[in-house]
């Protein structure tokens, strides 16, 4: 039963280097699972927050292991065939990195090892600017959970890594690279649930289970044993290699395909409930709306290089989603909105026609960073911080994330007791009514 949903070796992976990151666990028990009373299964998924400064975050990952009472358990390791990915393709999706059987028990750490990181800024009418920040600790990344997390016998533990690029890469004024890294990652762990974020998986159709219903097995093109069951939802659509709507019976074994949808559980196995299935070479395009939809739903989009596309929606099929994942339709598009379009450029077009299988509107969740030294506490959750622009009052929002950062750049969970006079801190939020409303804070403890 382990031939369903194992790791896709050519999928994206994390871009955190040489630091330890705090894990926030959630979720509880589960039901049926892998054979063997002493084993459980770990599904490692990755997603990413956007970056305002960078256009690409390319990294190379060579290893992912769990560390705990049962020792080190390998999820992925292949220095000769590493995983390479641009993290910024993951703003709207989560993707599987690994799916592996491990001994049941308590674990405290997930370790990743990175061999290379390349940051890219696009420059109009000129060569792109490229940066390679130093990889501290030889590229070792430790994701810590002081209380531990448990792999239960016969169950699948889902670990979803969510990196915030805006908080993780900082511009520096001196040195050999424009950027330095102080990574911030949020991790959810669950033995029962499935991630809410859309998943995008590409591969090869191994088997069609139900030709009329759009149910099939999708496997990695490089490893026939790495697969997931896919079922088309009632409002899902299938698109051919030219981006036109087609029938489920068009799917066949051996075809290249991309499936987009949300994970669900059937017993121990994770499945994908697909709202989009694309045949052929489907791609992701990012840009802004430059012309509103006409009666047919066709609109204009300009990408980061200034190239304008005519985006064509398939009537009654192509979904337009808002930042929260709800369907907003073509009428929900506004000028200058940042969007991502999933689709293809037909081979017989002039290169400016983009047939869309899915359109996702980006959210306006950009937060400002305020850094400085804590000069006084008021009443929880408020304190005063001296910044380069002067003293500000910081108010932590309800449920705000408080993290401690040691001199070794290890992050762990904290509380308001860590807000102490004289400590430096990075806060993230927005100014409101004269105060800085912070959703998260990282405090340098000096440990």
C-alpha positions in Angstrom: 0.0 0.0 0.0 3.0 2.3 -0.1 2.7 2.9 -3.9 0.4 5.8 -3.2 1.7 9.3 -2.6 5.4 8.9 -2.0 7.9 11.7 -2.5 8.1 13.4 -5.9 11.9 13.9 -6.4 11.6 16.7 -8.8 9.3 18.8 -6.7 10.1 21.9 -4.7 11.8 22.0 -1.3 12.8 24.4 1.4 15.3 27.3 1.2 16.4 27.6 4.8 20.1 27.5 5.4 22.2 26.8 8.5 19.6 27.8 11.1 17.2 26.2 13.5 13.5 27.2 13.1 10.7 26.9 15.5 7.9 24.3 14.7 4.3 24.9 15.7 2.5 21.6 16.0 -1.2 21.0 15.5 -3.6 18.1 15.0 -4.3 14.8 16.7 -4.8 11.2 16.1 -5.8 9.3 13.0 -6.8 5.9 11.6 -5.6 3.1 9.4 -2.1 3.3 8.0 1.0 1.5 6.8 1.7 -2.1 7.4 3.8 -3.0 10.5 2.8 -2.1 14.1 6.0 -0.2 14.7 6.0 2.1 11.7 4.3 5.3 10.6 4.5 7.5 7.5 5.8 11.1 7.2 4.5 13.3 4.4 6.7 16.4 4.0 5.1 19.3 2.1 6.4 22.7 1.2 4.8 26.1 0.5 6.1 29.6 0.5 5.1 33.2 1.2 5.9 35.8 -1.5 8.9 38.1 -1.7 8.6 41.8 -2.6 12.3 42.1 -3.6 13.2 38.9 -5.3 12.0 37.3 -8.5 13.6 33.9 -8.0 14.8 31.9 -5.0 16.5 28.9 -6.4 17.9 26.3 -4.1 19.4 22.8 -4.2 18.5 20.3 -1.5 20.4 17.1 -0.9 19.0 15.7 2.3 16.0 15.6 4.7 16.1 13.5 7.9 14.1 13.2 11.2 16.0 13.1 14.5 14.6 11.8 17.7 14.6 9.0 20.2 14.7 6.4 17.4 17.9 8.1 16.0 18.1 9.5 12.5 15.5 8.5 10.0 16.1 9.4 6.3 13.3 10.9 4.3 15.4 11.9 1.4 19.1 11.8 0.6 20.8 12.0 -2.8 23.8 14.3 -3.3 24.2 13.1 -6.9 20.6 13.8 -7.8 19.5 16.7 -5.6 16.2 18.5 -5.7 16.3 21.9 -7.4 13.4 24.4 -7.3 12.4 28.1 -7.4 10.6 28.6 -4.2 8.6 31.6 -5.5 6.6 29.1 -7.7 5.0 28.0 -4.4 3.2 31.2 -3.4 -0.2 29.7 -4.1 0.5 26.0 -3.8 1.9 23.4 -1.5 3.9 20.4 -2.9 5.2 17.1 -1.6 8.9 16.8 -0.9 9.0 13.3 0.6 6.6 10.5 1.8 8.5 7.9 3.7 8.0 5.1 6.3 9.8 5.6 9.6 9.8 3.9 13.0 6.9 5.2 15.2 8.0 7.3 18.1 8.9 10.8 19.3 11.0 13.2 17.2 12.3 16.6 18.0 14.0 17.8 14.9 13.7 17.8 11.1 17.1 18.4 9.4 17.5 19.6 5.9 20.8 20.1 4.1 21.2 22.6 1.3 24.1 22.7 -1.2 23.3 25.9 -3.1 21.2 29.0 -3.1 20.8 31.5 -5.9 18.7 34.7 -5.5 17.6 36.5 -8.7 16.3 40.0 -9.3 14.9 40.7 -12.8 16.4 43.8 -14.4 14.4 45.4 -17.4 16.5 45.8 -20.5 19.6 44.3 -18.8 21.1 41.2 -17.3 19.4 39.8 -14.2 21.1 40.5 -10.9 22.2 37.3 -9.1 23.2 36.8 -5.5 24.6 33.7 -3.6 24.4 34.4 0.1 26.8 32.4 2.2 25.5 29.0 3.5 26.0 29.0 7.3 26.8 25.7 9.0 27.6 24.0 5.7 24.0 24.4 4.6 22.5 22.5 7.5 19.0 23.5 8.6 17.5 22.3 11.9 13.8 22.7 12.4 13.2 22.3 16.1 10.3 21.5 18.3 11.2 21.5 22.0 8.2 19.4 23.0 8.7 16.9 20.2 6.2 15.6 17.7 5.0 12.0 17.4 4.9 9.6 14.5 2.1 7.2 15.4 2.0 3.5 14.3 -0.1 2.9 11.2 -0.8 6.6 10.6 0.5 9.4 8.3 2.0 12.5 9.9 1.8 15.5 7.6 4.5 18.2 8.1 3.9 21.4 6.1 6.7 23.9 5.9 5.7 27.5 5.1 8.5 29.9 4.6 8.0 33.7 4.7 10.4 35.1 2.1 9.9 38.7 3.1 11.0 37.9 6.7 13.8 35.6 5.6 15.9 37.6 3.3 17.2 41.0 4.3 19.1 43.7 2.3 22.5 44.5 3.6 24.6 47.6 2.9 28.0 46.0 2.9 29.6 42.6 2.0 29.9 40.5 -1.1 26.1 39.9 -1.4 23.2 42.3 -1.3 21.3 39.8 0.8 21.7 38.0 4.1 19.5 35.3 5.5 17.6 35.3 8.8 15.0 32.7 7.9 11.5 32.5 9.3 9.5 29.4 8.8 6.1 28.3 10.1 5.4 24.6 10.3 2.1 22.7 10.9 2.1 19.1 12.0 -1.0 16.9 11.9 -1.8 13.2 12.2 -5.4 13.6 11.0 -5.9 16.6 8.8 -4.9 17.6 5.3 -3.5 21.0 4.2 -6.0 23.6 3.0 -3.7 25.2 0.5 -3.9 24.1 -3.1 -1.4 21.5 -4.3 0.2 21.4 -7.8 1.7 18.0 -8.8 3.1 17.2 -12.2 4.1 13.8 -13.5 2.9 10.9 -15.8 -0.4 9.1 -15.6 0.3 5.5 -14.6 -3.2 4.1 -14.6 -6.7 5.4 -15.3 -9.0 4.0 -12.6 -12.3 5.3 -13.9 -12.2 6.7 -17.4 -15.6 8.4 -17.2 -15.0 10.1 -13.8 -11.4 11.4 -14.2 -9.9 9.2 -11.6 -6.3 8.1 -12.1 -2.9 7.4 -10.6 -0.3 10.2 -11.2 3.4 9.2 -10.8 6.7 10.9 -11.0 8.2 10.8 -14.5 11.6 9.9 -13.0 10.4 7.3 -10.5 7.4 5.0 -11.3 7.0 4.1 -7.6 6.3 7.7 -6.5 2.5 8.2 -7.1 -0.7 9.7 -5.8 -4.4 8.8 -6.5 -6.2 11.8 -8.2 -10.0 12.2 -8.5 -11.6 15.0 -10.4 -14.1 17.0 -8.4 -17.7 17.7 -9.6 -16.7 21.3 -10.6 -13.2 20.2 -11.9 -12.1 20.4 -15.6 -9.7 18.6 -17.8 -7.6 20.6 -20.4 -5.8 19.2 -23.4 -2.2 20.1 -24.5 -3.6 23.3 -26.3 -5.4 24.5 -23.1 -8.9 23.6 -24.4 -11.4 21.8 -22.3 -11.7 18.1 -23.0 -13.4 15.0 -21.6 -12.1 12.7 -18.9 -12.0 9.9 -21.4 -9.1 11.7 -23.1 -6.8 10.8 -20.2 -4.6 7.8 -20.8 -1.7 5.9 -19.3 1.7 7.3 -20.2 0.5 10.9 -20.7 2.2 13.9 -19.1 -0.2 15.7 -16.7 -0.5 18.4 -14.1 -3.1 18.0 -11.3 -4.2 20.9 -9.1 -6.5 20.5 -6.1 -6.6 19.9 -2.4 -5.5 16.9 -0.4 -7.9 14.7 1.4 -7.5 11.5 3.4 -8.7 8.0 2.7 -7.6 5.9 5.6 -3.9 6.4 5.9 -3.4 7.5 2.3 -3.4 11.1 1.1 -5.3 11.7 -2.1 -5.7 14.7 -4.4 -9.2 16.1 -5.2 -8.4 17.9 -8.4 -10.1 21.0 -9.7 -7.7 21.1 -12.7 -6.1 18.4 -14.7 -3.9 19.5 -17.6 -2.3 17.4 -20.3 1.0 18.4 -21.9 3.4 21.2 -20.9 1.3 23.3 -18.5 3.1 26.3 -16.9 2.7 29.0 -14.3 2.7 32.7 -15.3 2.8 35.6 -12.9 1.9 39.3 -13.6 -0.7 42.0 -13.1 -4.1 42.7 -14.7 -3.7 45.3 -17.4 -7.1 45.1 -19.0 -10.4 44.0 -17.5 -12.3 40.9 -18.8 -14.7 41.3 -21.7 -18.0 39.5 -22.1 -16.2 36.3 -22.9 -13.9 36.6 -19.9 -10.8 37.4 -21.9 -8.5 40.0 -20.3 -4.9 41.3 -20.5 -2.0 40.6 -18.2 1.5 42.1 -18.1 4.3 39.9 -16.6 7.4 41.0 -14.8 9.4 41.6 -18.0 6.7 43.9 -19.4 5.3 41.4 -21.9 1.6 41.6 -22.4 -0.6 38.4 -22.7 -4.2 38.0 -23.8 -5.6 35.6 -21.2 -8.4 33.4 -22.4 -10.7 31.7 -20.0 -12.6 28.5 -20.9 -16.3 29.4 -20.4 -17.9 27.5 -17.6 -14.7 25.8 -16.7 -11.7 28.1 -15.8 -12.0 29.1 -12.1 -10.9 32.5 -10.9 -10.0 32.3 -7.2 -9.5 35.0 -4.6 -6.6 35.1 -2.1 -8.7 33.0 0.3 -9.3 30.3 -2.3 -13.0 31.3 -2.8 -14.3 31.5 -6.4 -14.7 35.1 -7.4 -15.1 34.7 -11.2 -13.8 37.1 -13.9 -15.8 40.0 -12.4 -13.6 39.8 -9.4 -10.5 40.9 -11.3 -9.4 44.5 -10.9 -6.8 46.5 -12.7 -3.2 46.2 -11.4 -4.1 43.2 -9.3 -1.2 40.7 -9.0 -2.3 37.3 -10.3 -0.9 33.9 -11.1 -2.2 32.1 -14.2 -2.0 28.3 -14.7 -2.2 27.4 -18.4 -0.5 27.0 -21.8 0.6 29.1 -24.7 -0.8 27.3 -27.8 1.8 26.2 -30.2 0.0 27.8 -33.2 -0.3 31.2 -31.5 2.1 34.2 -31.7 3.2 33.7 -28.1 1.0 36.3 -26.5 -2.2 34.1 -26.2 -2.4 32.4 -22.8 -5.2 29.8 -22.3 -5.9 29.7 -18.6 -6.9 26.6 -16.6 -6.9 28.5 -13.3 -6.4 32.1 -12.2 -5.4 33.0 -8.6 -5.5 36.6 -7.3 -2.7 37.4 -4.8 -3.6 38.7 -1.4 -2.5 42.1 0.0 -0.9 40.7 3.1 2.4 42.5 2.9 3.7 43.5 6.4 6.2 46.1 7.3 9.3 45.3 9.3 10.3 47.4 12.3 13.6 46.5 14.0 15.3 48.0 17.0 16.0 47.7 20.7 13.3 47.2 23.4 13.5 50.2 25.7 10.5 49.6 28.0 7.5 47.3 28.5 4.1 48.7 29.2 1.3 46.3 29.9 1.1 43.0 28.0 0.9 43.0 25.0 2.6 46.5 24.6 6.2 47.7 24.7 8.4 50.5 23.4 11.1 49.9 20.9 13.8 52.4 19.7 14.2 52.2 15.9 16.2 54.1 13.4 13.2 56.3 12.8 12.6 57.0 16.5 10.7 55.3 19.4 7.5 53.4 18.5 4.9 51.7 20.6 4.5 48.0 19.6 1.2 46.2 20.3 1.2 42.4 19.8 -2.0 41.3 18.1 -4.0 38.5 19.7 -2.3 35.2 18.8 0.9 36.9 17.7 3.9 34.7 17.1 6.7 35.3 19.6 10.0 33.6 18.9 13.4 33.6 20.6 16.6 33.9 18.5 19.9 32.7 20.0 23.4 33.9 19.1 23.6 30.7 17.0 20.5 31.8 15.0 18.4 29.0 16.5 14.7 30.0 16.9 12.4 28.6 19.5 9.0 29.5 20.9 8.7 32.3 23.4 6.2 34.4 25.3 5.8 38.0 26.5 8.3 37.3 29.3 11.0 37.4 26.6 10.2 41.0 25.8 12.9 42.5 28.0 14.6 45.9 28.1 17.8 46.0 26.1 17.1 43.1 23.8 17.0 43.7 20.1 14.0 42.5 18.1 12.4 42.3 14.6 8.7 43.0 14.5 6.3 42.5 11.6 3.0 44.2 11.1 1.4 47.5 10.2 1.0 51.0 11.8 -2.6 51.5 13.1 -3.9 54.4 15.2 -0.4 55.6 16.1 0.9 52.2 17.2 2.7 49.3 15.4 0.3 46.4 15.4 2.6 43.3 15.2 1.6 39.8 14.1 5.0 38.4 14.9 8.2 39.2 16.8 11.6 37.7 16.9 13.7 38.6 19.9 17.5 38.2 20.2 18.0 36.7 23.6 21.8 36.6 23.6 21.7 32.9 24.7 
